[in-house]
Amino acid sequence: MNERAPSPWRTALTAAAVLGFFAVLGSALVGVAYQGTAERIAQSEREALLRQLNAILARHEYDNDLLNDYLDVSAPKRLGAETTRVYRARRQGKPVALILSPVVAQGYSGAIDLIVGIRVDGTLAGVRVLSHKETPGLGDRIDERKSPWILGFSGKSLDEPPLSRWRVKRDGGDFDQFTGATITPRAVVAAVKEALLWYRAQGPKLFEVPPQVEKTRHE
């Protein structure tokens, strides 16, 4: 007795089902792989950010979860950026410092993104350059990998040196400029001074806000 050959529509249906199964399986595998990769990328980004913050404020100086204790503020007149993230460092619940990122200065070749740490007493914990487009061999000496110049801000405040001396030496201030490149250090000094002025007016109040993300405006 001859077996009847499968009908064309049944063959097509079977093929479609097989293809559908493998499509679903492939999508699931891609999704799992993407999720795992995204989590690793996010973790790497958090670790890199924490290294940046700890370059400003040593890990032993605070005991809170710095990456989850922050506010986003809008103070473009003082801090340069439309939105600046403010990380709040505490120890045993007491304020230690604020770390601002980014503070934006306008250099010779464009924006200079800074990270600025200010202790609760108004002194600078440190300043670092996050990104810039300044001229290699001249303005790029604001980068700590090229010069220790940026490290000289640590410990300074609006009282030391006095506010009137927050300029490069060519302009009658206390801060060194670079030979052949005055605009870049001038811009950084001005931006750090503005960040300190913002802190004096607004910064201490931010420690009183509950440790959660809130949108605030402080000019």
BAKOL-446983 format. One line per 10 residues: number of its first residue (from 1); their letters; for each residue x, y, z of N, C-alpha, C. Coordinates in nm, 2 decimals, always signed. Example, Ala and Ser with C-alpha at 12.3 -4.5 7.8 and 13.67 -1.06 7.14 Angstrom:
BEGIN
1	as	+1.32/-0.57/+0.78/+1.23/-0.45/+0.78/+1.32/-0.33/+0.78  +1.28/-0.22/+0.71/+1.37/-0.11/+0.71/+1.29/+0.00/+0.79
//
This chain:
BEGIN
1	mnerapspwr	+0.09/-0.12/+0.00/+0.00/+0.00/+0.00/+0.09/+0.12/+0.00  +0.07/+0.21/-0.09/+0.15/+0.33/-0.10/+0.11/+0.44/+0.00  +0.21/+0.50/+0.06/+0.18/+0.61/+0.15/+0.15/+0.74/+0.07  +0.06/+0.81/+0.12/+0.03/+0.94/+0.05/+0.13/+1.04/+0.08  +0.19/+1.11/-0.01/+0.29/+1.22/+0.01/+0.23/+1.33/+0.08  +0.31/+1.39/+0.17/+0.26/+1.51/+0.24/+0.21/+1.62/+0.15  +0.10/+1.68/+0.18/+0.05/+1.79/+0.10/+0.15/+1.91/+0.11  +0.15/+1.99/+0.00/+0.24/+2.11/+0.00/+0.22/+2.20/+0.11  +0.09/+2.22/+0.15/+0.07/+2.32/+0.26/+0.12/+2.27/+0.39  +0.11/+2.13/+0.41/+0.16/+2.08/+0.54/+0.31/+2.09/+0.54
11	taltaaavlg	+0.38/+2.07/+0.43/+0.53/+2.08/+0.43/+0.57/+2.22/+0.45  +0.49/+2.32/+0.40/+0.52/+2.46/+0.42/+0.50/+2.50/+0.56  +0.39/+2.45/+0.62/+0.36/+2.48/+0.76/+0.47/+2.43/+0.85  +0.52/+2.30/+0.82/+0.62/+2.24/+0.91/+0.75/+2.33/+0.90  +0.79/+2.37/+0.78/+0.91/+2.45/+0.76/+0.90/+2.58/+0.83  +0.78/+2.64/+0.82/+0.76/+2.77/+0.89/+0.77/+2.75/+1.04  +0.72/+2.64/+1.09/+0.72/+2.62/+1.24/+0.87/+2.60/+1.28  +0.95/+2.53/+1.20/+1.09/+2.51/+1.23/+1.16/+2.64/+1.23  +1.14/+2.72/+1.13/+1.20/+2.85/+1.11/+1.16/+2.94/+1.23  +1.04/+2.94/+1.26/+0.99/+3.02/+1.37/+1.05/+2.98/+1.51
21	ffavlgsalv	+1.07/+2.85/+1.53/+1.13/+2.81/+1.65/+1.28/+2.86/+1.66  +1.35/+2.84/+1.55/+1.49/+2.89/+1.55/+1.50/+3.04/+1.56  +1.40/+3.11/+1.51/+1.40/+3.26/+1.52/+1.38/+3.30/+1.66  +1.28/+3.24/+1.73/+1.26/+3.27/+1.87/+1.38/+3.23/+1.95  +1.44/+3.11/+1.93/+1.55/+3.07/+2.00/+1.67/+3.17/+1.98  +1.69/+3.21/+1.86/+1.80/+3.30/+1.83/+1.78/+3.44/+1.90  +1.66/+3.49/+1.90/+1.63/+3.61/+1.96/+1.65/+3.61/+2.11  +1.61/+3.49/+2.17/+1.63/+3.47/+2.31/+1.78/+3.47/+2.35  +1.86/+3.40/+2.27/+2.00/+3.40/+2.29/+2.07/+3.54/+2.28  +2.02/+3.61/+2.18/+2.08/+3.74/+2.16/+2.04/+3.83/+2.27
31	gvayqgtaer	+1.91/+3.82/+2.32/+1.87/+3.90/+2.43/+1.95/+3.87/+2.56  +1.97/+3.75/+2.59/+2.05/+3.71/+2.70/+2.19/+3.76/+2.69  +2.25/+3.75/+2.57/+2.39/+3.79/+2.55/+2.39/+3.95/+2.57  +2.30/+4.02/+2.51/+2.29/+4.16/+2.52/+2.28/+4.21/+2.67  +2.19/+4.14/+2.74/+2.17/+4.18/+2.88/+2.30/+4.16/+2.96  +2.37/+4.05/+2.94/+2.49/+4.02/+3.01/+2.60/+4.13/+2.97  +2.61/+4.16/+2.84/+2.70/+4.26/+2.80/+2.67/+4.40/+2.85  +2.54/+4.43/+2.85/+2.50/+4.57/+2.90/+2.53/+4.58/+3.05  +2.51/+4.47/+3.12/+2.54/+4.48/+3.27/+2.69/+4.49/+3.29  +2.77/+4.42/+3.21/+2.92/+4.44/+3.23/+2.96/+4.58/+3.19
41	iaqsereall	+2.91/+4.63/+3.08/+2.94/+4.77/+3.04/+2.90/+4.87/+3.15  +2.78/+4.85/+3.20/+2.73/+4.94/+3.31/+2.82/+4.94/+3.43  +2.86/+4.81/+3.47/+2.95/+4.80/+3.58/+3.09/+4.86/+3.56  +3.14/+4.84/+3.44/+3.27/+4.90/+3.40/+3.26/+5.06/+3.41  +3.15/+5.11/+3.36/+3.13/+5.26/+3.36/+3.12/+5.31/+3.51  +3.05/+5.23/+3.59/+3.05/+5.27/+3.74/+3.18/+5.27/+3.80  +3.26/+5.17/+3.77/+3.39/+5.16/+3.83/+3.48/+5.27/+3.78  +3.47/+5.30/+3.65/+3.55/+5.41/+3.60/+3.52/+5.54/+3.66  +3.38/+5.57/+3.68/+3.34/+5.69/+3.74/+3.39/+5.70/+3.88  +3.38/+5.59/+3.96/+3.43/+5.59/+4.09/+3.57/+5.62/+4.10
51	rqlnailarh	+3.65/+5.57/+4.01/+3.80/+5.60/+4.01/+3.82/+5.75/+3.99  +3.74/+5.81/+3.90/+3.75/+5.95/+3.88/+3.72/+6.03/+4.01  +3.61/+5.99/+4.08/+3.57/+6.06/+4.20/+3.67/+6.04/+4.31  +3.73/+5.91/+4.32/+3.83/+5.89/+4.42/+3.96/+5.95/+4.39  +3.98/+5.99/+4.27/+4.10/+6.07/+4.24/+4.09/+6.21/+4.30  +3.97/+6.26/+4.32/+3.95/+6.38/+4.38/+3.94/+6.37/+4.54  +3.87/+6.27/+4.58/+3.85/+6.25/+4.72/+3.88/+6.10/+4.76  +3.98/+6.08/+4.84/+4.02/+5.94/+4.87/+3.91/+5.86/+4.94  +3.91/+5.74/+4.91/+3.80/+5.65/+4.95/+3.78/+5.65/+5.10  +3.89/+5.66/+5.18/+3.88/+5.65/+5.32/+3.82/+5.78/+5.38
61	eydndllndy	+3.80/+5.88/+5.31/+3.74/+6.00/+5.36/+3.59/+6.01/+5.37  +3.53/+5.91/+5.31/+3.38/+5.90/+5.31/+3.34/+5.76/+5.33  +3.21/+5.74/+5.37/+3.17/+5.60/+5.39/+3.03/+5.58/+5.33  +2.97/+5.68/+5.26/+2.84/+5.66/+5.20/+2.86/+5.60/+5.06  +2.75/+5.56/+4.99/+2.75/+5.52/+4.85/+2.75/+5.64/+4.77  +2.87/+5.69/+4.73/+2.88/+5.81/+4.66/+2.80/+5.82/+4.53  +2.80/+5.70/+4.45/+2.74/+5.70/+4.32/+2.59/+5.71/+4.33  +2.53/+5.68/+4.45/+2.38/+5.69/+4.47/+2.34/+5.80/+4.56  +2.43/+5.89/+4.59/+2.40/+6.01/+4.67/+2.44/+6.13/+4.59  +2.35/+6.17/+4.50/+2.38/+6.28/+4.41/+2.25/+6.36/+4.38
71	ldvsapkrlg	+2.28/+6.48/+4.33/+2.17/+6.57/+4.28/+2.21/+6.62/+4.14  +2.12/+6.65/+4.06/+2.14/+6.72/+3.93/+2.10/+6.86/+3.95  +2.19/+6.96/+3.93/+2.16/+7.10/+3.95/+2.18/+7.17/+3.81  +2.10/+7.28/+3.80/+2.12/+7.36/+3.68/+2.17/+7.50/+3.72  +2.29/+7.53/+3.70/+2.36/+7.65/+3.73/+2.45/+7.69/+3.62  +2.41/+7.71/+3.50/+2.50/+7.73/+3.39/+2.58/+7.86/+3.40  +2.53/+7.96/+3.47/+2.61/+8.09/+3.48/+2.73/+8.07/+3.57  +2.73/+7.98/+3.66/+2.84/+7.95/+3.75/+2.92/+7.83/+3.71  +2.85/+7.72/+3.67/+2.92/+7.59/+3.65/+2.94/+7.56/+3.50  +2.88/+7.64/+3.41/+2.91/+7.62/+3.27/+2.82/+7.53/+3.19
81	aettrvyrar	+2.78/+7.42/+3.25/+2.70/+7.32/+3.19/+2.55/+7.35/+3.22  +2.46/+7.30/+3.13/+2.32/+7.32/+3.16/+2.28/+7.24/+3.28  +2.34/+7.12/+3.29/+2.31/+7.03/+3.41/+2.44/+6.98/+3.46  +2.46/+6.99/+3.59/+2.58/+6.95/+3.66/+2.55/+6.85/+3.76  +2.61/+6.73/+3.76/+2.58/+6.63/+3.86/+2.67/+6.66/+3.99  +2.60/+6.66/+4.10/+2.67/+6.69/+4.23/+2.67/+6.56/+4.32  +2.78/+6.50/+4.34/+2.80/+6.39/+4.42/+2.83/+6.44/+4.56  +2.76/+6.38/+4.66/+2.77/+6.42/+4.80/+2.85/+6.32/+4.89  +2.96/+6.35/+4.94/+3.04/+6.26/+5.02/+3.01/+6.29/+5.17  +2.98/+6.18/+5.24/+2.95/+6.19/+5.39/+3.04/+6.09/+5.46
91	rqgkpvalil	+3.06/+6.12/+5.59/+3.12/+6.02/+5.67/+3.04/+6.02/+5.81  +2.99/+5.90/+5.84/+2.91/+5.88/+5.96/+2.79/+5.98/+5.96  +2.74/+6.00/+5.84/+2.62/+6.09/+5.82/+2.66/+6.24/+5.81  +2.78/+6.28/+5.84/+2.82/+6.42/+5.83/+2.88/+6.46/+5.70  +2.84/+6.58/+5.65/+2.90/+6.62/+5.52/+3.05/+6.63/+5.52  +3.10/+6.58/+5.41/+3.25/+6.59/+5.39/+3.28/+6.67/+5.27  +3.22/+6.65/+5.15/+3.26/+6.72/+5.03/+3.15/+6.71/+4.92  +3.15/+6.80/+4.83/+3.07/+6.78/+4.71/+3.17/+6.77/+4.59  +3.13/+6.68/+4.50/+3.21/+6.67/+4.38/+3.12/+6.70/+4.26  +3.16/+6.80/+4.18/+3.08/+6.85/+4.07/+3.14/+6.80/+3.94
101	spvvaqgysg	+3.05/+6.75/+3.85/+3.09/+6.70/+3.72/+2.97/+6.71/+3.62  +3.00/+6.78/+3.51/+3.12/+6.85/+3.48/+3.10/+7.00/+3.51  +3.21/+7.06/+3.54/+3.22/+7.21/+3.54/+3.29/+7.25/+3.41  +3.23/+7.33/+3.33/+3.27/+7.36/+3.20/+3.34/+7.49/+3.18  +3.47/+7.49/+3.14/+3.54/+7.61/+3.11/+3.55/+7.62/+2.95  +3.56/+7.74/+2.90/+3.58/+7.76/+2.76/+3.72/+7.80/+2.73  +3.79/+7.70/+2.68/+3.93/+7.72/+2.65/+3.96/+7.77/+2.51  +4.08/+7.76/+2.47/+4.12/+7.82/+2.34/+4.06/+7.74/+2.22  +4.04/+7.61/+2.23/+3.99/+7.53/+2.12/+3.85/+7.47/+2.15  +3.79/+7.52/+2.26/+3.65/+7.47/+2.28/+3.63/+7.44/+2.43
111	aidlivgirv	+3.53/+7.36/+2.46/+3.49/+7.34/+2.60/+3.60/+7.25/+2.67  +3.62/+7.28/+2.79/+3.70/+7.19/+2.88/+3.62/+7.14/+2.99  +3.60/+7.01/+3.00/+3.51/+6.96/+3.11/+3.60/+6.92/+3.23  +3.56/+6.97/+3.34/+3.64/+6.95/+3.46/+3.55/+6.88/+3.57  +3.62/+6.81/+3.66/+3.56/+6.76/+3.78/+3.62/+6.83/+3.89  +3.54/+6.88/+3.98/+3.58/+6.97/+4.09/+3.53/+6.92/+4.22  +3.62/+6.90/+4.32/+3.58/+6.85/+4.45/+3.59/+6.97/+4.55  +3.49/+7.00/+4.63/+3.50/+7.11/+4.72/+3.46/+7.05/+4.86  +3.55/+7.07/+4.96/+3.52/+7.02/+5.09/+3.42/+7.11/+5.16  +3.36/+7.05/+5.27/+3.26/+7.13/+5.34/+3.30/+7.26/+5.39
121	dgtlagvrvl	+3.43/+7.27/+5.42/+3.49/+7.40/+5.47/+3.52/+7.50/+5.35  +3.49/+7.46/+5.23/+3.51/+7.55/+5.12/+3.64/+7.54/+5.05  +3.73/+7.45/+5.09/+3.86/+7.43/+5.03/+3.84/+7.33/+4.92  +3.93/+7.33/+4.82/+3.93/+7.24/+4.71/+3.99/+7.11/+4.75  +3.91/+7.00/+4.73/+3.97/+6.86/+4.74/+4.06/+6.83/+4.62  +4.02/+6.89/+4.51/+4.10/+6.86/+4.39/+4.02/+6.90/+4.26  +4.10/+6.91/+4.15/+4.04/+6.94/+4.02/+4.11/+6.85/+3.92  +4.03/+6.80/+3.83/+4.09/+6.72/+3.72/+4.02/+6.75/+3.59  +4.09/+6.73/+3.48/+4.03/+6.75/+3.35/+3.97/+6.62/+3.30  +3.84/+6.63/+3.26/+3.78/+6.51/+3.20/+3.80/+6.50/+3.05
131	shketpglgd	+3.79/+6.61/+2.98/+3.81/+6.61/+2.84/+3.84/+6.76/+2.79  +3.91/+6.77/+2.68/+3.94/+6.90/+2.63/+3.99/+6.88/+2.48  +4.00/+6.99/+2.41/+4.05/+6.99/+2.27/+4.17/+7.09/+2.26  +4.24/+7.12/+2.37/+4.34/+7.22/+2.36/+4.46/+7.17/+2.28  +4.54/+7.27/+2.24/+4.66/+7.24/+2.15/+4.76/+7.15/+2.22  +4.80/+7.04/+2.15/+4.90/+6.95/+2.21/+5.03/+7.03/+2.23  +5.10/+7.01/+2.34/+5.22/+7.07/+2.37/+5.21/+7.21/+2.43  +5.09/+7.26/+2.43/+5.06/+7.40/+2.49/+4.95/+7.39/+2.59  +4.83/+7.41/+2.54/+4.71/+7.41/+2.63/+4.69/+7.27/+2.69  +4.73/+7.16/+2.63/+4.70/+7.03/+2.69/+4.78/+7.00/+2.82
141	riderkspwi	+4.86/+7.10/+2.87/+4.93/+7.08/+2.99/+4.83/+7.10/+3.11  +4.71/+7.12/+3.09/+4.61/+7.12/+3.20/+4.58/+6.97/+3.24  +4.61/+6.88/+3.15/+4.59/+6.74/+3.17/+4.70/+6.69/+3.27  +4.67/+6.62/+3.37/+4.77/+6.58/+3.47/+4.87/+6.48/+3.41  +4.83/+6.41/+3.30/+4.92/+6.32/+3.24/+5.03/+6.40/+3.16  +5.01/+6.52/+3.14/+5.11/+6.61/+3.07/+5.19/+6.70/+3.16  +5.12/+6.74/+3.27/+5.18/+6.83/+3.36/+5.11/+6.83/+3.50  +5.18/+6.86/+3.61/+5.12/+6.86/+3.74/+5.04/+6.99/+3.77  +5.03/+7.07/+3.67/+4.97/+7.21/+3.70/+4.83/+7.20/+3.76  +4.75/+7.11/+3.71/+4.61/+7.10/+3.76/+4.61/+7.06/+3.91
151	lgfsgkslde	+4.71/+6.99/+3.96/+4.71/+6.94/+4.10/+4.73/+7.06/+4.20  +4.78/+7.17/+4.14/+4.80/+7.29/+4.23/+4.68/+7.35/+4.29  +4.56/+7.31/+4.25/+4.44/+7.37/+4.30/+4.40/+7.31/+4.44  +4.45/+7.19/+4.47/+4.42/+7.12/+4.59/+4.45/+7.21/+4.71  +4.35/+7.22/+4.80/+4.37/+7.30/+4.93/+4.34/+7.45/+4.91  +4.32/+7.50/+4.79/+4.30/+7.64/+4.78/+4.15/+7.67/+4.80  +4.12/+7.80/+4.82/+3.98/+7.84/+4.85/+3.97/+7.98/+4.81  +3.85/+8.04/+4.83/+3.83/+8.18/+4.80/+3.90/+8.28/+4.89  +3.96/+8.22/+5.00/+4.04/+8.30/+5.10/+4.18/+8.28/+5.07  +4.22/+8.17/+5.01/+4.36/+8.14/+4.99/+4.38/+8.08/+4.85
161	pplsrwrvkr	+4.42/+8.16/+4.75/+4.45/+8.30/+4.76/+4.32/+8.39/+4.77  +4.33/+8.51/+4.80/+4.21/+8.60/+4.81/+4.14/+8.60/+4.67  +4.01/+8.63/+4.67/+3.93/+8.63/+4.55/+4.00/+8.71/+4.44  +4.05/+8.83/+4.48/+4.11/+8.92/+4.38/+4.23/+8.86/+4.31  +4.29/+8.75/+4.37/+4.41/+8.69/+4.31/+4.38/+8.56/+4.24  +4.25/+8.53/+4.22/+4.21/+8.42/+4.14/+4.22/+8.44/+3.99  +4.35/+8.46/+3.95/+4.38/+8.49/+3.81/+4.52/+8.43/+3.78  +4.55/+8.42/+3.65/+4.68/+8.38/+3.62/+4.78/+8.50/+3.64  +4.90/+8.47/+3.66/+5.00/+8.57/+3.69/+5.01/+8.68/+3.59  +4.99/+8.65/+3.47/+4.99/+8.76/+3.36/+4.88/+8.86/+3.39
171	dggdfdqftg	+4.77/+8.82/+3.45/+4.66/+8.91/+3.48/+4.67/+8.96/+3.62  +4.78/+8.94/+3.69/+4.80/+9.00/+3.82/+4.75/+8.90/+3.93  +4.74/+8.77/+3.90/+4.69/+8.67/+4.00/+4.80/+8.58/+4.05  +4.76/+8.47/+4.11/+4.86/+8.38/+4.18/+4.89/+8.25/+4.10  +4.82/+8.23/+3.99/+4.83/+8.10/+3.92/+4.92/+8.11/+3.80  +5.00/+8.01/+3.78/+5.09/+8.01/+3.67/+5.01/+7.99/+3.54  +5.07/+8.05/+3.43/+5.02/+8.02/+3.30/+5.12/+7.94/+3.23  +5.09/+7.90/+3.10/+5.19/+7.82/+3.03/+5.25/+7.91/+2.92  +5.38/+7.89/+2.90/+5.45/+7.96/+2.80/+5.38/+7.94/+2.66  +5.33/+8.05/+2.60/+5.26/+8.04/+2.47/+5.12/+8.00/+2.48
181	atitpravva	+5.07/+7.98/+2.60/+4.93/+7.94/+2.61/+4.87/+7.99/+2.74  +4.82/+8.11/+2.74/+4.76/+8.17/+2.85/+4.61/+8.15/+2.86  +4.54/+8.14/+2.75/+4.40/+8.14/+2.74/+4.35/+8.01/+2.82  +4.41/+7.90/+2.80/+4.37/+7.77/+2.86/+4.37/+7.78/+3.01  +4.49/+7.81/+3.07/+4.49/+7.81/+3.22/+4.40/+7.92/+3.27  +4.39/+8.03/+3.20/+4.30/+8.14/+3.24/+4.16/+8.09/+3.25  +4.11/+8.02/+3.15/+3.98/+7.96/+3.15/+3.95/+7.87/+3.27  +4.05/+7.78/+3.29/+4.03/+7.68/+3.40/+4.03/+7.75/+3.54  +4.12/+7.85/+3.56/+4.12/+7.92/+3.69/+3.99/+7.99/+3.71  +3.93/+8.05/+3.60/+3.81/+8.12/+3.61/+3.69/+8.03/+3.64
191	avkeallwyr	+3.69/+7.91/+3.58/+3.59/+7.81/+3.60/+3.59/+7.76/+3.74  +3.71/+7.73/+3.80/+3.72/+7.68/+3.93/+3.68/+7.78/+4.03  +3.71/+7.91/+4.01/+3.67/+8.02/+4.09/+3.52/+8.03/+4.10  +3.45/+8.02/+3.98/+3.31/+8.02/+3.97/+3.24/+7.91/+4.05  +3.31/+7.79/+4.04/+3.25/+7.67/+4.11/+3.26/+7.70/+4.26  +3.37/+7.76/+4.31/+3.38/+7.79/+4.45/+3.28/+7.90/+4.49  +3.25/+8.00/+4.41/+3.15/+8.10/+4.44/+3.01/+8.03/+4.45  +2.99/+7.94/+4.35/+2.86/+7.87/+4.36/+2.85/+7.79/+4.49  +2.95/+7.72/+4.53/+2.95/+7.64/+4.65/+2.92/+7.73/+4.77  +2.99/+7.85/+4.78/+2.97/+7.94/+4.89/+2.82/+7.98/+4.90
201	aqgpklfevp	+2.76/+8.00/+4.79/+2.62/+8.05/+4.79/+2.52/+7.94/+4.81  +2.55/+7.82/+4.74/+2.44/+7.72/+4.73/+2.48/+7.58/+4.79  +2.61/+7.55/+4.78/+2.66/+7.41/+4.81/+2.62/+7.36/+4.94  +2.64/+7.43/+5.05/+2.61/+7.37/+5.18/+2.46/+7.33/+5.20  +2.37/+7.40/+5.13/+2.23/+7.37/+5.14/+2.20/+7.23/+5.08  +2.28/+7.18/+4.98/+2.25/+7.06/+4.92/+2.27/+6.94/+5.01  +2.35/+6.95/+5.11/+2.37/+6.84/+5.20/+2.24/+6.81/+5.28  +2.15/+6.91/+5.29/+2.03/+6.89/+5.37/+1.92/+6.82/+5.29  +1.93/+6.81/+5.16/+1.83/+6.74/+5.08/+1.84/+6.59/+5.10  +1.73/+6.52/+5.11/+1.74/+6.37/+5.13/+1.83/+6.31/+5.02
211	pqvektrhe	+1.90/+6.20/+5.05/+1.99/+6.14/+4.95/+1.91/+6.07/+4.84  +1.86/+6.14/+4.75/+1.79/+6.08/+4.64/+1.80/+6.18/+4.52  +1.77/+6.13/+4.40/+1.79/+6.21/+4.28/+1.67/+6.32/+4.28  +1.71/+6.44/+4.27/+1.61/+6.55/+4.26/+1.66/+6.65/+4.16  +1.56/+6.71/+4.09/+1.60/+6.82/+4.00/+1.59/+6.95/+4.07  +1.70/+7.02/+4.08/+1.69/+7.15/+4.14/+1.75/+7.26/+4.05  +1.73/+7.38/+4.09/+1.79/+7.49/+4.01/+1.85/+7.59/+4.10  +1.98/+7.61/+4.09/+2.05/+7.70/+4.17/+2.14/+7.79/+4.09  +2.11/+7.91/+4.07/+2.19/+8.00/+3.99/+2.30/+8.07/+4.07
//
